[in-house]
C-alpha cells in the first residue's frame, strides 16, 4: 500500500470529561430562557403561515425549539388601509391563550425586513362569474383566496404559479394582492420545488459578483501544505451526489497495545476560496446551507466551487483540511492532529458499492486492505458509541424517485447500510476533535448543541410509556442511554413506531451556538460541524476558526468575528430550519400528486398525531401523511386526552392513540398544497364496494 509522508502522531491518551448529564446552561440556543416548555410568552415574534376560511391570518412562533408541533396563533384582522398579513410576514405580536395549543394574536409592529409573500395559482377574471383575478394559495394553511385587481396581474395566464405581495385594502374582507413574478405552470416538472423555494424565500440566484469570484478560482498550490497525495483517500457518497467534500482512510496500528487504528478524515478546503467579507462569503452566509429537493439542489456555493474546485474528485489534486485521529482497541480517541494538505482522491465510491464489496458480492479495484481498515475502525467506533449510550431513533426515511418528466415514479424506503454508518462515525469523530481542538485553544467556535428534554416533555413521555408498561429513571434528567434502552425494549414489537414517535417529540431541536451546552442525543460534551463546508456555513466558520487558532494561513476567522458568532449562529439555525421546511413541503406535494389518482382507495396507516380536531395519519406504504378531520370520524362525542395522546368516542367506545395501526380511505389529495385528507375506516358500517378489498385498492369498509 502506498504510504504518505505524513508524520505519525504518537498516541497520547486524552482524559475527557464524562458525557453531558447535568442541566443545560442557559444560552440563546436554550428555549428555557424564553418560555416555559409548551407555552408562549405574552409578546413574541411570530411568522404568518396562512389564512383561515374567513381570511384571518394564522401564525406560528419563531422561537419554538420543541420537537412537537408549535401552537397555532389566530391573528386579529389588520386595521383598514393596511395590507393584509401574508405568509412569510414576521410581526411582533401580543398573545393570549385561546385553548389547548391555540393563541390569539394582535400585531404590535411589523418587521420591515420580512415582507409578506403570497404564492399561489392564478385564475384570471371571468366576466360571467368574477370581475377580478384570483390567487389560490399553494400553502395548505391558507384557505382564503387573494384578489388580483385589474392591471395587477403582470400578464399572468391561467394555471401559472405566481409570487405576489399584499396591497392595502379599504373594504372589509377584501384581500388584494399584486403579482410580482410568474414562476411557471402548475404541473410542470419543476413547479413543485419552485413553490417550495419561493414560499420559503430561499435565495436561488447568485449575485454576479459572487459568480465572478467563483470563476476566478484556481487549484490550491502545495506550498506549505502537507502532501497527502500518496495516501489512498476515498470518497463515499450517494449515487446521485455531485459534490464530494469528505474523504477517508484508515489502517491498523502495528504494535499498538491491544490493537487500534489510525484514521485520516480530509475535508475540502472551502476557506481557501471563500474569504471573509467577500461577495462569495456574504452569499454563502445568506443561504446558510444547501437545500435538497428530489429534482434539484439549491447549493450554498456556485457550481465552479461546489462541483469543481471544492469537490474532492478522483485523481485530481485538491486542497483540504485534514485531521489525523488515533483510536484504541475500545474505539476511544487517544489523540488527534489537524493540518492543511493537498490530496488526490483514489476513488469516488457509493454506499452501495462499498457495502456490496464488504459483503463479498462484488469486487472493487482498490488498494489492498483499504476496506478492511475502514470497517475495522468502524466496528471499534460503533462499539464505543454503544458503550457511550446515544439516542438512536428508528425513523425510516423515504426517497421520492422521479421520472425524467418530473412525475413521481415511486416512493421507496431509503436504505440504511453499514457503509452509511461507517461514514457517520468517522464524521462524528472528526467533529468531536474539531470542537475539542478549538476548546483547547480557547478559540471562538460555532458548536452544534442539543439540549436535554425539558421536565415537562419528560413527564409527558413518562405518561405514554407508563401506559405501555415502560419506565424511565425518576427525576427531571435522563441520559440518552435511558431512552435508547426503552427503544431497544420495544424493537420489533407493534408499539415500536409509537415509542419512537413519542421519544422524538420529547426532544428539543438541535441548533448552532457559540456557547457550548453539549449534544444530548450523541451523549457528547463538545461537538462542532467540521465535515461539510461545501453545504453548511457553520462548517466553514469552524474551518476558519481552526486556521486562525493553529496558524495555518492568513484566511482564518478575523479577530473581530468572534463577537458576531451569536448572530451568525441564530441565522444559520434559522436557514437550516427553513431548508428542512422547504424540503418537507416539496416531498408532501410530490406525494399528493402521486396519490391524486388513488382517491377512494384504502391504505394501512398509523396514527402520527392526535388533536382535539382530529387525527394525523402516516401511510405504511410510502410515508405520506395527512389529516383525518373529526368530521371524518364515526358520529360520536369525542374526548381528547392530551396527556394520553388519545381521542375517545363516548358512544362507540372507539379509542385512537398515537402510533396505533388503522385503516384509512383517501378522501382528497391536493397537489397544489400537498394536502391529504383521509377518512377513518374503523367504526364505519361495512357496505359493498365495486373492487376487491385490500390495502392500496378501494376496499370494503369495516
C-alpha positions as CSV (number, residue, x, y, z in Angstrom):
1,X,0.0,0.0,0.0
2,X,1.4,3.4,-0.9
3,X,2.4,5.4,2.2
4,X,2.2,9.1,2.7
5,X,4.9,11.3,4.1
6,X,2.5,12.5,6.9
7,X,4.4,12.2,10.2
8,X,2.8,9.7,12.5
9,X,1.2,11.1,15.6
10,X,2.4,9.5,18.8
11,X,-0.7,8.2,20.5
12,X,-1.4,10.0,23.8
13,X,-4.4,9.3,25.8
14,X,-6.5,12.3,26.4
15,X,-8.7,12.4,29.5
16,X,-12.1,13.6,28.5
17,X,-15.0,14.6,30.9
18,X,-17.9,12.2,31.1
19,X,-20.9,12.7,28.7
20,X,-23.2,15.6,29.5
21,X,-25.8,14.8,32.2
22,X,-26.5,18.0,34.0
23,X,-28.8,20.9,33.3
24,X,-28.1,22.8,30.1
25,X,-26.5,26.3,30.5
26,X,-29.0,29.0,29.6
27,X,-28.0,30.3,26.2
28,X,-29.7,31.6,23.1
29,X,-30.0,28.1,21.9
30,X,-31.8,27.0,25.1
31,X,-35.5,27.6,24.8
32,X,-36.0,27.7,28.5
33,X,-34.6,31.2,28.6
34,X,-37.6,32.5,26.7
35,X,-40.6,30.5,27.8
36,X,-41.9,27.5,29.7
37,X,-41.9,24.4,27.5
38,X,-45.1,24.1,25.5
39,X,-46.2,27.7,26.3
40,X,-45.6,31.1,24.7
41,X,-44.8,34.5,26.3
42,X,-47.2,37.4,26.3
43,X,-45.2,39.1,23.5
44,X,-43.3,37.3,20.8
45,X,-42.1,37.5,17.2
46,X,-44.4,35.3,15.0
47,X,-44.4,34.4,11.3
48,X,-47.6,34.3,9.3
49,X,-48.1,30.8,7.8
50,X,-51.5,31.1,6.1
51,X,-55.1,32.1,6.5
52,X,-58.3,30.5,7.7
53,X,-61.6,30.3,5.8
54,X,-62.5,33.8,6.9
55,X,-59.3,35.2,5.6
56,X,-57.8,35.9,9.0
57,X,-54.0,35.2,9.3
58,X,-52.6,32.2,11.0
59,X,-49.1,32.3,12.5
60,X,-46.5,30.3,14.4
61,X,-43.9,31.4,16.9
62,X,-40.3,32.0,15.6
63,X,-38.7,30.9,18.8
64,X,-40.1,27.3,19.0
65,X,-37.4,24.7,19.6
66,X,-39.5,21.8,20.8
67,X,-39.7,18.7,18.6
68,X,-43.5,18.7,19.0
69,X,-45.9,20.9,16.9
70,X,-45.9,24.6,17.7
71,X,-49.1,26.2,18.9
72,X,-51.4,27.8,16.3
73,X,-52.0,31.6,16.5
74,X,-55.0,33.3,15.0
75,X,-54.2,36.9,14.3
76,X,-56.7,39.7,14.6
77,X,-57.6,41.5,11.3
78,X,-55.3,44.4,10.4
79,X,-56.8,47.9,10.5
80,X,-58.4,49.2,7.3
81,X,-55.9,50.9,5.0
82,X,-53.2,48.4,5.9
83,X,-52.1,45.5,3.7
84,X,-53.3,42.1,5.0
85,X,-50.7,39.9,6.7
86,X,-49.4,37.3,4.2
87,X,-47.4,34.1,4.5
88,X,-43.8,34.9,5.4
89,X,-44.5,38.1,7.1
90,X,-42.9,38.5,10.6
91,X,-44.6,40.7,13.2
92,X,-44.1,41.4,16.9
93,X,-47.4,40.2,18.4
94,X,-49.2,40.4,21.7
95,X,-50.5,36.9,22.5
96,X,-53.1,35.4,24.8
97,X,-54.2,31.8,25.3
98,X,-57.3,30.6,23.5
99,X,-57.5,27.0,24.4
100,X,-55.1,24.0,24.2
101,X,-52.5,24.6,21.6
102,X,-54.1,27.8,20.4
103,X,-53.4,31.5,20.9
104,X,-55.0,34.8,19.7
105,X,-52.6,37.4,18.5
106,X,-52.6,41.1,17.7
107,X,-49.9,43.0,15.7
108,X,-47.8,45.4,17.7
109,X,-45.2,46.0,15.0
110,X,-44.4,44.7,11.5
111,X,-40.8,43.8,11.0
112,X,-39.8,45.6,7.8
113,X,-37.1,43.1,6.8
114,X,-39.7,40.3,6.3
115,X,-42.2,41.4,3.7
116,X,-45.4,39.4,3.1
117,X,-45.4,37.0,0.2
118,X,-48.3,35.2,-1.5
119,X,-47.5,32.1,-3.6
120,X,-50.4,30.6,-5.5
121,X,-52.0,29.5,-8.7
122,X,-53.5,32.3,-10.8
123,X,-57.1,32.2,-12.0
124,X,-57.9,35.1,-14.4
125,X,-61.0,37.2,-14.3
126,X,-64.2,35.7,-15.8
127,X,-66.7,38.3,-17.0
128,X,-69.6,35.8,-16.4
129,X,-68.7,35.0,-12.8
130,X,-66.0,37.3,-11.4
131,X,-64.6,40.6,-12.5
132,X,-61.2,40.2,-10.8
133,X,-58.5,37.6,-10.9
134,X,-57.8,35.2,-8.0
135,X,-54.8,33.6,-6.5
136,X,-55.4,30.2,-4.9
137,X,-52.6,29.8,-2.3
138,X,-50.3,26.8,-2.6
139,X,-49.9,26.7,1.2
140,X,-52.4,24.3,2.7
141,X,-52.7,26.5,5.8
142,X,-54.1,29.4,3.6
143,X,-57.7,28.7,2.9
144,X,-58.8,32.1,1.6
145,X,-58.1,33.3,-2.0
146,X,-56.5,36.6,-2.8
147,X,-58.0,39.1,-5.2
148,X,-55.9,40.5,-8.1
149,X,-57.2,43.9,-9.2
150,X,-57.2,44.9,-12.8
151,X,-53.8,45.8,-14.1
152,X,-52.0,44.0,-11.2
153,X,-51.7,40.6,-12.8
154,X,-48.3,41.1,-14.6
155,X,-49.6,39.3,-17.6
156,X,-50.1,36.0,-15.8
157,X,-52.0,33.3,-17.5
158,X,-54.5,30.8,-16.1
159,X,-52.8,28.0,-14.2
160,X,-49.5,29.8,-13.6
161,X,-47.7,29.8,-10.3
162,X,-47.2,33.4,-9.2
163,X,-45.5,35.3,-6.5
164,X,-47.4,38.3,-5.2
165,X,-47.4,40.9,-2.5
166,X,-50.4,42.1,-0.4
167,X,-51.9,45.5,-1.1
168,X,-53.6,48.0,1.3
169,X,-57.4,47.4,1.4
170,X,-60.4,49.6,2.4
171,X,-63.2,47.1,2.0
172,X,-64.0,44.6,4.8
173,X,-63.0,41.1,3.8
174,X,-61.1,42.1,0.7
175,X,-57.6,40.7,0.4
176,X,-56.0,42.3,-2.7
177,X,-52.5,41.4,-4.0
178,X,-50.3,42.5,-6.9
179,X,-48.4,39.8,-8.9
180,X,-44.6,40.3,-8.8
181,X,-43.3,37.3,-10.6
182,X,-44.5,34.4,-12.7
183,X,-42.8,31.2,-11.6
184,X,-44.0,28.6,-14.0
185,X,-47.1,26.5,-14.8
186,X,-48.6,24.1,-12.2
187,X,-48.0,20.6,-13.3
188,X,-44.6,21.2,-14.9
189,X,-41.7,19.1,-13.7
190,X,-40.0,22.0,-11.9
191,X,-43.1,23.5,-10.3
192,X,-43.0,21.6,-7.0
193,X,-39.5,22.7,-6.0
194,X,-40.2,26.2,-7.3
195,X,-43.1,26.6,-5.0
196,X,-41.0,25.5,-2.0
197,X,-38.2,27.8,-3.0
198,X,-40.4,30.8,-3.4
199,X,-42.7,30.1,-0.5
200,X,-39.8,29.8,1.9
201,X,-37.9,32.8,0.5
202,X,-34.8,30.6,-0.3
203,X,-32.1,32.6,-2.3
204,X,-31.5,30.6,-5.6
205,X,-29.9,33.2,-7.9
206,X,-26.2,34.0,-7.3
207,X,-25.2,37.7,-7.5
208,X,-23.0,38.5,-10.5
209,X,-20.1,39.5,-8.2
210,X,-20.2,36.1,-6.4
211,X,-20.2,34.2,-9.7
212,X,-17.3,36.3,-10.9
213,X,-15.2,35.4,-7.8
214,X,-16.1,31.7,-8.2
215,X,-15.0,31.8,-11.9
216,X,-11.6,33.2,-10.9
217,X,-10.9,30.2,-8.6
218,X,-7.8,28.1,-9.4
219,X,-6.2,25.0,-8.0
220,X,-4.7,25.3,-4.5
221,X,-0.9,25.1,-4.6
222,X,1.1,22.7,-2.4
223,X,3.1,25.5,-0.7
224,X,3.4,24.7,3.0
225,X,0.6,22.2,2.9
226,X,1.2,18.5,3.9
227,X,1.4,16.3,0.8
228,X,-1.3,13.7,1.2
229,X,-1.4,12.6,-2.5
230,X,0.3,9.3,-1.7
231,X,-2.4,8.3,0.7
232,X,-5.3,6.3,-0.8
233,X,-8.1,8.5,0.5
234,X,-11.6,7.7,-1.0
235,X,-14.9,9.5,-1.0
236,X,-18.1,7.5,-0.2
237,X,-21.4,9.3,-1.1
238,X,-24.8,8.6,-2.5
239,X,-25.1,7.5,-6.1
240,X,-26.6,10.9,-7.2
241,X,-24.1,13.1,-5.3
242,X,-22.2,15.7,-7.3
243,X,-20.2,17.4,-4.6
244,X,-17.7,15.3,-2.6
245,X,-16.5,17.2,0.5
246,X,-15.1,14.4,2.6
247,X,-12.6,11.6,2.1
248,X,-11.5,8.9,4.5
249,X,-8.6,6.4,5.1
250,X,-7.9,4.0,8.0
251,X,-5.2,1.5,8.8
252,X,-4.5,-0.8,11.8
253,X,-1.7,0.5,14.1
254,X,1.0,-2.1,14.2
255,X,2.3,-2.8,17.7
256,X,-0.3,-0.7,19.4
257,X,-1.2,-2.3,22.8
258,X,-4.4,-4.3,22.3
259,X,-4.8,-3.0,18.7
260,X,-6.1,0.3,17.4
261,X,-6.4,2.3,14.2
262,X,-5.1,5.5,12.6
263,X,-7.7,7.4,10.7
264,X,-7.5,10.3,8.3
265,X,-10.5,12.5,7.5
266,X,-9.8,15.0,4.8
267,X,-12.3,17.8,4.1
268,X,-12.5,20.2,1.1
269,X,-10.7,23.5,1.9
270,X,-13.5,25.9,1.2
271,X,-11.9,28.6,3.4
272,X,-9.1,28.9,0.8
273,X,-11.7,30.0,-1.8
274,X,-14.4,31.8,0.3
275,X,-12.6,34.6,2.2
276,X,-14.4,36.6,4.9
277,X,-16.4,39.7,3.8
278,X,-16.2,38.8,0.1
279,X,-19.2,38.5,-2.2
280,X,-18.9,34.7,-2.0
281,X,-18.9,34.9,1.8
282,X,-21.9,37.2,2.0
283,X,-23.9,34.9,-0.4
284,X,-22.9,31.7,1.5
285,X,-23.9,33.2,4.8
286,X,-27.3,34.5,3.4
287,X,-28.1,31.0,2.2
288,X,-26.7,29.2,5.3
289,X,-26.8,25.8,3.7
290,X,-27.6,23.9,0.5
291,X,-31.2,22.8,0.1
292,X,-32.0,19.4,-1.5
293,X,-35.1,18.6,-3.5
294,X,-35.9,15.4,-5.4
295,X,-35.4,17.2,-8.7
296,X,-32.6,19.7,-7.9
297,X,-30.2,21.2,-5.4
298,X,-30.1,24.9,-4.4
299,X,-26.3,25.0,-3.5
300,X,-24.7,27.3,-0.9
301,X,-21.8,27.9,-3.3
302,X,-21.7,28.5,-7.1
303,X,-21.1,25.4,-9.2
304,X,-17.5,26.2,-10.1
305,X,-16.7,25.7,-6.4
306,X,-19.4,23.3,-5.2
307,X,-18.9,20.8,-8.1
308,X,-15.5,22.0,-9.1
309,X,-12.5,23.2,-7.0
310,X,-14.1,22.3,-3.6
311,X,-15.2,18.9,-4.7
312,X,-12.8,16.0,-4.0
313,X,-13.0,14.5,-7.4
314,X,-11.0,11.3,-8.1
315,X,-7.5,11.6,-9.5
316,X,-7.5,15.4,-9.2
317,X,-5.4,17.5,-6.8
318,X,-7.5,19.3,-4.2
319,X,-6.7,21.5,-1.2
320,X,-8.1,20.1,2.1
321,X,-8.1,20.5,5.9
322,X,-7.4,17.1,7.5
323,X,-7.5,15.6,10.9
324,X,-5.4,12.5,11.8
325,X,-7.1,10.5,14.6
326,X,-5.9,7.6,16.7
327,X,-8.3,5.2,18.4
328,X,-7.6,2.4,20.8
329,X,-9.0,-1.1,20.9
330,X,-12.1,0.2,22.7
331,X,-12.8,2.7,19.9
332,X,-11.8,5.7,22.2
333,X,-9.9,8.6,20.7
334,X,-6.4,8.8,22.1
335,X,-5.2,11.7,20.1
336,X,-5.7,13.9,17.1
337,X,-3.8,16.4,14.9
338,X,-5.2,19.0,12.4
339,X,-3.4,20.2,9.3
340,X,-3.8,21.7,5.9
341,X,-3.0,19.4,3.0
342,X,-3.1,18.6,-0.7
343,X,-4.8,15.4,-1.6
344,X,-5.8,13.3,-4.5
345,X,-8.9,11.0,-4.1
346,X,-8.1,7.4,-5.1
347,X,-11.8,6.6,-5.9
348,X,-15.3,8.0,-5.9
349,X,-17.4,5.2,-4.3
350,X,-21.1,4.9,-3.5
351,X,-22.5,3.5,-0.3
352,X,-24.0,0.6,-2.2
353,X,-20.7,-0.3,-3.9
354,X,-18.8,-0.2,-0.6
355,X,-21.4,-2.4,1.2
356,X,-21.5,-4.9,-1.7
357,X,-17.7,-5.2,-1.7
358,X,-17.6,-5.6,2.0
359,X,-20.3,-8.3,1.8
360,X,-18.3,-10.1,-0.9
361,X,-20.9,-9.6,-3.6
362,X,-18.7,-7.5,-5.9
363,X,-15.0,-6.6,-6.2
364,X,-13.7,-3.0,-6.2
365,X,-10.3,-2.1,-7.7
366,X,-8.9,-0.6,-4.5
367,X,-5.6,-0.7,-2.7
368,X,-5.2,-3.9,-0.7
369,X,-6.5,-3.7,2.8
370,X,-8.3,-0.4,2.3
371,X,-11.8,-1.6,3.1
372,X,-10.6,-3.8,5.9
373,X,-9.0,-0.8,7.6
374,X,-12.2,1.3,7.2
375,X,-14.5,-1.4,8.5
376,X,-12.1,-2.4,11.3
377,X,-12.1,1.2,12.6
378,X,-15.8,1.5,12.1
379,X,-16.6,-1.6,14.3
380,X,-14.5,-0.1,17.1
381,X,-16.2,3.3,16.9
382,X,-19.6,1.7,16.8
383,X,-18.8,-0.3,19.9
384,X,-17.6,2.9,21.6
385,X,-20.9,4.7,20.6
386,X,-22.9,1.8,22.1
387,X,-21.0,2.0,25.3
388,X,-21.4,5.7,25.5
389,X,-25.2,5.3,25.2
390,X,-26.5,7.5,22.4
391,X,-30.1,8.1,21.2
392,X,-30.7,6.0,18.0
393,X,-34.2,6.5,16.8
394,X,-35.6,4.1,14.3
395,X,-37.4,6.5,12.0
396,X,-37.3,5.2,8.4
397,X,-36.7,7.7,5.7
398,X,-38.5,7.7,2.3
399,X,-37.0,8.6,-1.1
400,X,-39.0,10.1,-3.9
401,X,-38.0,8.7,-7.3
402,X,-38.9,10.9,-10.3
403,X,-39.5,10.1,-13.9
404,X,-37.5,12.3,-16.4
405,X,-40.7,14.2,-16.9
406,X,-40.7,15.2,-13.3
407,X,-43.6,13.0,-12.1
408,X,-43.2,10.6,-9.2
409,X,-42.3,7.1,-10.3
410,X,-42.1,5.6,-6.9
411,X,-41.6,6.2,-3.2
412,X,-39.2,3.8,-1.7
413,X,-37.5,3.3,1.8
414,X,-34.1,4.9,1.9
415,X,-31.6,2.1,2.7
416,X,-29.6,2.3,6.0
417,X,-26.4,0.3,5.4
418,X,-23.3,-0.2,7.5
419,X,-21.5,1.9,4.9
420,X,-23.7,4.8,5.8
421,X,-23.0,4.3,9.5
422,X,-19.2,4.0,8.8
423,X,-19.1,7.5,7.3
424,X,-21.3,8.8,10.0
425,X,-19.0,7.5,12.7
426,X,-15.9,8.9,11.0
427,X,-17.5,12.3,10.7
428,X,-18.7,12.4,14.3
429,X,-15.2,11.6,15.5
430,X,-13.8,14.4,13.3
431,X,-16.4,16.8,14.6
432,X,-15.6,16.0,18.2
433,X,-11.9,16.6,17.5
434,X,-12.6,20.0,16.0
435,X,-14.7,21.1,19.0
436,X,-12.0,19.8,21.4
437,X,-9.2,21.5,19.5
438,X,-10.9,24.9,19.5
439,X,-11.8,24.5,23.1
440,X,-8.1,23.6,24.0
441,X,-7.0,26.9,22.3
442,X,-9.9,28.9,23.9
443,X,-10.8,29.9,20.4
444,X,-14.3,31.1,19.2
445,X,-16.4,28.1,17.9
446,X,-19.8,27.6,16.5
447,X,-20.9,24.5,18.4
448,X,-23.6,22.1,17.4
449,X,-25.8,21.9,20.5
450,X,-28.7,19.7,21.5
451,X,-30.4,20.5,24.9
452,X,-31.8,17.7,27.0
453,X,-35.6,17.3,27.1
454,X,-37.4,19.7,29.4
455,X,-39.0,18.4,32.6
456,X,-42.5,18.9,31.1
457,X,-41.6,16.9,28.0
458,X,-40.2,14.1,30.1
459,X,-43.4,14.0,32.2
460,X,-45.5,13.7,29.0
461,X,-43.2,11.0,27.8
462,X,-43.4,9.1,31.1
463,X,-47.2,9.2,30.9
464,X,-47.3,7.5,27.5
465,X,-44.6,5.0,28.4
466,X,-46.3,4.0,31.6
467,X,-49.4,3.0,29.6
468,X,-47.2,0.6,27.7
469,X,-45.6,-0.9,30.8
470,X,-42.3,1.0,30.2
471,X,-40.5,3.4,32.5
472,X,-37.7,5.9,32.8
473,X,-35.5,6.7,35.8
474,X,-37.1,9.2,38.2
475,X,-36.2,12.9,38.2
476,X,-36.2,15.6,35.6
477,X,-32.9,14.5,34.0
478,X,-32.2,11.4,31.9
479,X,-29.2,10.2,29.9
480,X,-29.6,9.2,26.2
481,X,-28.9,5.6,27.1
482,X,-32.1,5.6,29.2
483,X,-34.1,6.5,26.2
484,X,-32.2,4.1,24.0
485,X,-32.9,1.3,26.5
486,X,-36.6,1.9,26.0
487,X,-36.2,1.8,22.2
488,X,-34.4,-1.5,22.4
489,X,-37.0,-3.0,24.6
490,X,-39.8,-2.3,22.0
491,X,-37.7,-3.1,18.9
492,X,-39.7,-5.4,16.6
493,X,-42.9,-5.0,18.7
494,X,-46.1,-3.5,17.4
495,X,-45.7,-0.5,19.7
496,X,-42.2,0.4,18.4
497,X,-43.4,3.1,16.0
498,X,-45.4,4.7,18.8
499,X,-42.5,4.7,21.2
500,X,-40.1,6.1,18.6
501,X,-42.6,8.8,17.8
502,X,-43.2,10.0,21.4
503,X,-39.4,9.9,22.1
504,X,-38.8,12.1,19.1
505,X,-41.5,14.5,20.2
506,X,-39.9,14.8,23.6
507,X,-36.6,16.1,22.1
508,X,-35.6,19.7,21.6
509,X,-34.3,20.7,18.2
510,X,-30.5,20.8,17.6
511,X,-29.1,24.3,16.9
512,X,-25.9,26.3,16.5
513,X,-24.4,28.4,19.3
514,X,-21.1,30.0,20.3
515,X,-21.8,28.7,23.9
516,X,-21.3,25.0,24.4
517,X,-24.1,23.1,26.2
518,X,-23.2,19.7,24.8
519,X,-25.1,17.4,22.5
520,X,-27.6,15.3,24.3
521,X,-28.6,13.0,21.5
522,X,-25.0,11.9,20.8
523,X,-24.1,12.0,24.5
524,X,-21.1,14.3,23.8
525,X,-19.8,17.2,25.9
526,X,-18.3,19.0,22.8
527,X,-19.4,18.9,19.2
528,X,-19.0,21.1,16.2
529,X,-19.7,20.6,12.5
530,X,-16.5,20.4,10.6
531,X,-17.1,17.9,7.7
532,X,-19.4,19.6,5.2
533,X,-18.2,23.2,4.4
534,X,-19.5,23.0,0.8
535,X,-23.1,22.8,2.0
536,X,-23.1,24.3,5.6
537,X,-21.8,27.7,6.5
538,X,-21.3,26.5,10.1
539,X,-18.6,24.2,9.0
540,X,-16.9,27.0,7.1
541,X,-16.8,29.1,10.3
542,X,-15.3,26.1,12.2
543,X,-12.6,25.8,9.4
544,X,-11.7,29.4,9.7
545,X,-11.5,29.2,13.5
546,X,-9.1,26.2,13.2
547,X,-7.0,28.0,10.6
548,X,-6.7,31.0,12.9
549,X,-6.1,29.0,16.1
550,X,-3.5,26.7,14.6
551,X,-1.9,29.4,12.4
552,X,-2.5,27.5,9.2
553,X,-2.8,30.6,6.9
554,X,-4.0,34.2,6.6
555,X,-7.5,33.2,5.6
556,X,-8.8,32.3,9.1
557,X,-11.5,33.8,11.2
558,X,-11.0,37.6,11.6
559,X,-10.2,38.7,15.2
560,X,-13.4,40.7,15.4
561,X,-15.6,37.9,14.0
562,X,-15.9,36.3,17.4
563,X,-18.4,39.0,18.5
564,X,-20.6,38.1,15.6
565,X,-20.8,34.4,16.2
566,X,-24.0,34.6,18.3
567,X,-25.9,36.4,15.5
568,X,-24.4,34.1,12.9
569,X,-25.4,31.0,14.9
570,X,-29.0,32.2,15.1
571,X,-29.1,33.0,11.4
572,X,-27.8,29.6,10.2
573,X,-30.0,27.8,12.7
574,X,-32.9,29.6,11.0
575,X,-31.7,28.8,7.5
576,X,-31.4,25.2,8.4
577,X,-35.0,25.0,9.6
578,X,-36.1,26.9,6.6
579,X,-34.4,24.3,4.4
580,X,-36.0,21.5,6.3
581,X,-39.4,23.0,5.9
582,X,-38.9,23.6,2.1
583,X,-37.7,20.0,1.6
584,X,-40.6,18.6,3.6
585,X,-43.2,20.7,1.7
586,X,-41.8,19.6,-1.7
587,X,-42.0,15.9,-0.7
588,X,-45.6,16.4,0.5
589,X,-46.6,17.9,-2.8
590,X,-44.9,15.2,-4.8
591,X,-46.7,12.6,-2.7
592,X,-50.0,14.3,-3.1
593,X,-49.6,14.3,-6.8
594,X,-48.5,10.7,-6.7
595,X,-51.7,9.8,-4.8
596,X,-54.1,12.1,-6.6
597,X,-55.4,9.3,-8.9
598,X,-56.0,6.9,-5.9
599,X,-58.7,8.9,-4.2
600,X,-61.2,6.4,-2.7
601,X,-58.5,3.7,-2.1
602,X,-57.9,2.2,1.3
603,X,-54.5,2.2,3.0
604,X,-52.8,0.8,6.0
605,X,-51.6,3.6,8.2
606,X,-50.7,4.5,11.8
607,X,-51.7,7.5,13.9
608,X,-48.9,10.0,13.9
609,X,-50.7,12.9,15.7
610,X,-53.7,13.3,18.0
611,X,-55.5,16.6,18.4
612,X,-58.9,17.7,19.5
613,X,-60.0,18.4,15.9
614,X,-58.9,15.1,14.5
615,X,-56.0,12.7,13.8
616,X,-52.9,12.8,11.7
617,X,-52.0,9.6,10.0
618,X,-49.0,8.3,8.1
619,X,-49.3,5.6,5.4
620,X,-47.3,2.5,5.8
621,X,-46.9,2.1,2.0
622,X,-45.0,5.4,1.2
623,X,-44.8,7.5,4.4
624,X,-47.3,10.1,3.1
625,X,-49.0,12.0,5.9
626,X,-52.4,13.6,6.1
627,X,-55.3,14.6,8.4
628,X,-58.4,12.7,9.4
629,X,-60.7,15.6,10.5
630,X,-63.2,15.0,13.3
631,X,-66.0,15.1,10.7
632,X,-64.5,12.0,9.0
633,X,-64.6,10.0,12.3
634,X,-67.7,8.0,13.2
635,X,-70.6,10.1,14.5
636,X,-69.9,10.4,18.2
637,X,-68.9,12.7,21.1
638,X,-65.1,12.6,21.0
639,X,-62.9,13.3,24.0
640,X,-59.3,14.4,23.6
641,X,-56.8,13.3,26.3
642,X,-53.7,15.4,25.7
643,X,-51.6,13.6,28.3
644,X,-52.5,10.2,26.9
645,X,-52.3,11.3,23.3
646,X,-55.7,9.7,22.6
647,X,-59.1,10.5,21.1
648,X,-62.0,8.5,22.6
649,X,-65.6,8.1,21.5
650,X,-68.3,8.2,24.2
651,X,-70.9,6.1,22.4
652,X,-68.8,3.9,20.1
653,X,-66.1,3.3,22.7
654,X,-63.6,3.7,19.9
655,X,-60.1,4.9,21.0
656,X,-57.4,6.2,18.7
657,X,-53.9,6.6,20.2
658,X,-50.6,7.9,18.9
659,X,-48.8,5.1,17.0
660,X,-52.0,3.0,16.6
661,X,-52.4,1.0,13.4
662,X,-55.5,2.0,11.5
663,X,-57.1,1.7,8.0
664,X,-58.0,4.8,6.2
665,X,-59.6,5.8,2.9
666,X,-58.1,8.7,0.9
667,X,-60.8,11.3,0.5
668,X,-58.9,14.2,-1.0
669,X,-55.4,14.8,-2.5
670,X,-54.4,18.4,-3.4
671,X,-51.1,18.6,-5.3
672,X,-51.2,22.4,-5.2
673,X,-50.9,22.4,-1.4
674,X,-49.6,18.9,-0.7
675,X,-52.6,18.3,1.5
676,X,-54.1,14.8,2.0
677,X,-57.4,14.2,3.7
678,X,-58.4,10.7,4.9
679,X,-61.5,9.1,6.4
680,X,-61.0,6.5,9.2
681,X,-62.4,3.1,8.4
682,X,-62.7,1.7,12.0
683,X,-66.3,2.1,13.3
684,X,-67.9,2.7,9.9
685,X,-70.6,0.2,8.9
686,X,-69.4,-2.0,6.0
687,X,-71.1,-1.8,2.6
688,X,-70.4,-3.5,-0.7
689,X,-67.7,-2.0,-3.0
690,X,-67.0,-2.4,-6.6
691,X,-63.5,-3.7,-6.2
692,X,-61.9,-6.5,-4.2
693,X,-60.9,-5.1,-0.9
694,X,-57.2,-5.0,0.1
695,X,-54.8,-2.3,1.2
696,X,-54.0,0.0,-1.6
697,X,-57.3,-0.5,-3.5
698,X,-60.9,0.5,-3.0
699,X,-61.9,-1.8,-0.1
700,X,-64.9,-2.8,1.9
701,X,-65.5,-0.5,4.8
702,X,-65.1,-2.0,8.2
